[in-house]
Amino acid sequence: MACRPLTTLFLIFFFLFTSSSASRILPSHSQKVSLVLYYESLCPYCSNFIVNYLAKLFESDLISVVDLTLVPWGNAKLRGNDTFDCQHGPSECLLNTVEACAIHVWPDLSEHFPFINCVETLAYEHKYPEWESCFDKLNLDPKPIEDCYSSGYGKELELQYAAETNTLQPPHEYVPWVVVDGEPLYEDYENFVSYICKAYEGTAVPKGCSSVSLNTTIQRGKAKPIHPDCYETGMLAFAARITSAITSWMHQMNMVA
């Protein structure tokens, strides 16, 4: 699969344009819709969601009404003494921590999202060992990330993300786990734009919502034949599948009623 330099360049130009447009009227923070993505760096479905779905927020005015937060922990497991294992091995632990450091070092969405999108594009293309090339592609200084990782602070950030993920209510069942204004979207996460548009209470409706169906209840009730998710391993995974199946069935019954 070819690399996606055009997408990366588009994101850079988008952020430069929006930050320099003084005349643009943006919604207040309180009007924005909260969008939180709980994910892990090497889950193929997480990479697909970030690269092919989430990045599209920046192709319209939708990003102006969204408060986007990324939480790179996913299905990792704490093992005591502040150590942890990641579902897809040590490389995923490395990239989860690198992306956590990116969010810390560059707290502005316009700075850390292009980097994470670049890394996840490589993961999506099965080229994740080349992740350090993203520094050159985006003209970023790698030293702050290297210092964050080597100092152990990146590990502390991951433990904070672990605490946040593990206290979710309802608990996450798989990743990507997408939450809009505090409500998880379950397996309808690819339809997240509809939920954003439905939740937005500002006066000026974003153009990105003009062609979106807001009938989210019906969409959410549809069970998918194949789960495009990374489930947790072991008995928790089995329990999550059962819960997900029951949830989908209950939504279908409510729809019929």
N, C-alpha and C positions, 0 to 999 in steps of 0.2 A: 504494500500500500504506500502511496506517495506521501511525503511529508507535507505538512499543511502550513507553509510559510505565509500564505495569504491570510489565513485566519488570524495568525499571530500579529501580522502587520495591521489588519483591520482593527484588532483590539487596541493596539497602541494608538492608532490615529483616532479611534473613537474616544479614548480617554483624554487625549490631548485636546480634541475639539470641545468636549463637554466641560473640561476644566477651564477653558479659555473663553467660553461663551458667557459673558457677564450679563447679557440681557435675558438669558433664559430663566424662566420662573420655575423653580423646582418645588415639589411638595415638602412640607415640613416633615421632620423626622417622625412626628406622631402620626402623620398620615400614611407613612410608608407601610407596606406589607412585609412582615417578617418572613424570610425564607431561609431555612437552615438545612444544610445538607450534611448528614452524618455518613461518612464513607471511609474506604480504605484504598490506598493508592494503587494496588495491583489487582483489585477486583475488576474483571473485564467489564462488568455491567456499570460499575462506578465510572470507569474511564469513558465508556460509551456515553453515559449520561452527561458528564462534564463537557466532553468534546462536541457531541452532536445535539445536545439539548440545552444545557445550561448556558453555553457560550452564545446561543442565539438571543439571550436576553439583551446582549449588547448590539444586536443588529437593528433594534428599534428603540423606541423611547421607554420601553418597559422597565429598564434598569433604573430609571429616574424615580420610580415609585416602589422600588424593592430595597429592603435592607437585608442584603445577602451575607450569610455567615457560613463558613466552611469548617467542619470539624473532622480532621483526619485521624480517626481511631478505628472505627468500624467494629469488627469482630475480634479484635485483639484481646488477649487474656492476661490478666495480672497473675504473676506467679510467686508473689512474696518478695520481700526485700527490695521493693520498688523495681522489680524486673518484670518483663512481659514478653509474650510470644505473639506473633502476628499470623493470621490465617494463611498467608501466602509466603511465609518464611522470612528470613533475615533481611532480604532485599526490600520487602514491604515495610518492615520496621524502620529501615534506613530512610525510605522515601516518605513514609508517614512523618517521621521526625523532621526531615528536610522541609516538607511542606508546612509543618507546624512552625518551624523557624522562619520560613518566608512570611507567614501571616504575622509573626511577631516583629520581624525586622522591618517589614514594609506593611504597616497596619492598614494603610489605605487600600481599598479594593482595587483601585486603578493600578496599584503597584504589584500586589501579590497575585491577583487572579491571572494576569497574562503569564506569569511564571508557572503557576500551578497548571494552567491550561496547556502550556508547552510540555511540562513533564508528563501530564496525563495523555497527551497526544502520542508521545513516545511509548507510553505504556499500552495504549490502545493499538499501536502498530507493532507491538512486541519488540520494541527497541529501548526499553527502559534503562538498560546499562549505559545508554548515551545521554542520560538526563543532564549531565553537567554541560552539555552543549547549549542548553537553554540560557546559560549566562551570556554566552557570546551572541546568540540569536537576539537576545533582548538588550544587549549592551549593559549588563548588570555586573556589579562587583561581587564576586563570589565570597570574599573574605568575611562579611558579616554572617553569612550562612554557615561557613566553615567554623567560625568562632562559636556560634550558637550551638552547633552540633558537638564540636570537640570539647567544649567547656562542660557539657552535661546539662546545659540549660534546656536544650531541645527535649531531653528526656523528661525534665520537669514539666514542660509544656504538654507532652504526651500524657503524663499522669493526670494533669488537669483535664485534658480532653477525655481521658478514661472515666474520671469521676462524673463529668457532665453526661457522657453517653450512658453510663451505667445507672444513672438516676432518672433516666427518661421515663415519663408516664404518659401513655402506656409504654412499656419497655420496647426497644427496637427488636425486630424479629430477624432482620436481614439488612443488607446494604445493597444499593443506596437506600437510605431512609430519609425521606423528604418530608419536612414539616413546614406548613404554611400557617402563620398566625397561631402557632401552638397545636395545630391539628395535623397528625400524620396522614399522609396520602396513601399509605399502604402500597398496593401494587399498581395504583393509578398514577404513580409519580411522574411518568412521562407526560401526563396531562397537566403538569403543575402550573402552566400559564393560565389555564382556565380558572384554577383556584385563586391565583393572584388577582386576576381581573374581577372575580366575584367578591373577593375580600376587600378590594380597594374602595375606600369611602371618600376619596378626594372629589373635587368638583369637576376637574378637567380629566375626562376619560382618556387614557393613553391610546394612541393610534394602534399600538400593538394588540389592543383588546378588541378592535373593531371587527375582526373576522374570526373571533374565538367563541366557541360555544360555551355558554355558562351553565349548561345542564350537567353539573358535576355529579349530582346524586346518581343519575342513570349511569354515567361513565364509571363511577366508582363501584357500582354494583356488578359490573361485568367481570367474571372470573377469566383469567388468562390460562390457556392450555399449558403454557410453559412459563415457569417463573423466571423472569430475567433478573435474578437477584443472587447475591452471595449470602447463603444462609450460614448461621453458626454451625459448628461441628458437634457431633455427639448427640446425646439425648435432648439437649436444648434445641438442636436443629429440628429433630423430629417433632418436638412439642410446638415449635414455631410453625411448622408446615400444617399441623393439625389446626392450630389457632387461626392461621391464615385461611384455610379451607372453610372453617366454620364461619369466619367473618364474611367471606365472600358469599356463602350460602345465605346467611342472615340478611345481607344487603339485597340479594335476589328475591328473598321471600317478602321483604318490605316493599320492594318495587312492584311485585305482583299484587300485593295487598292494596 
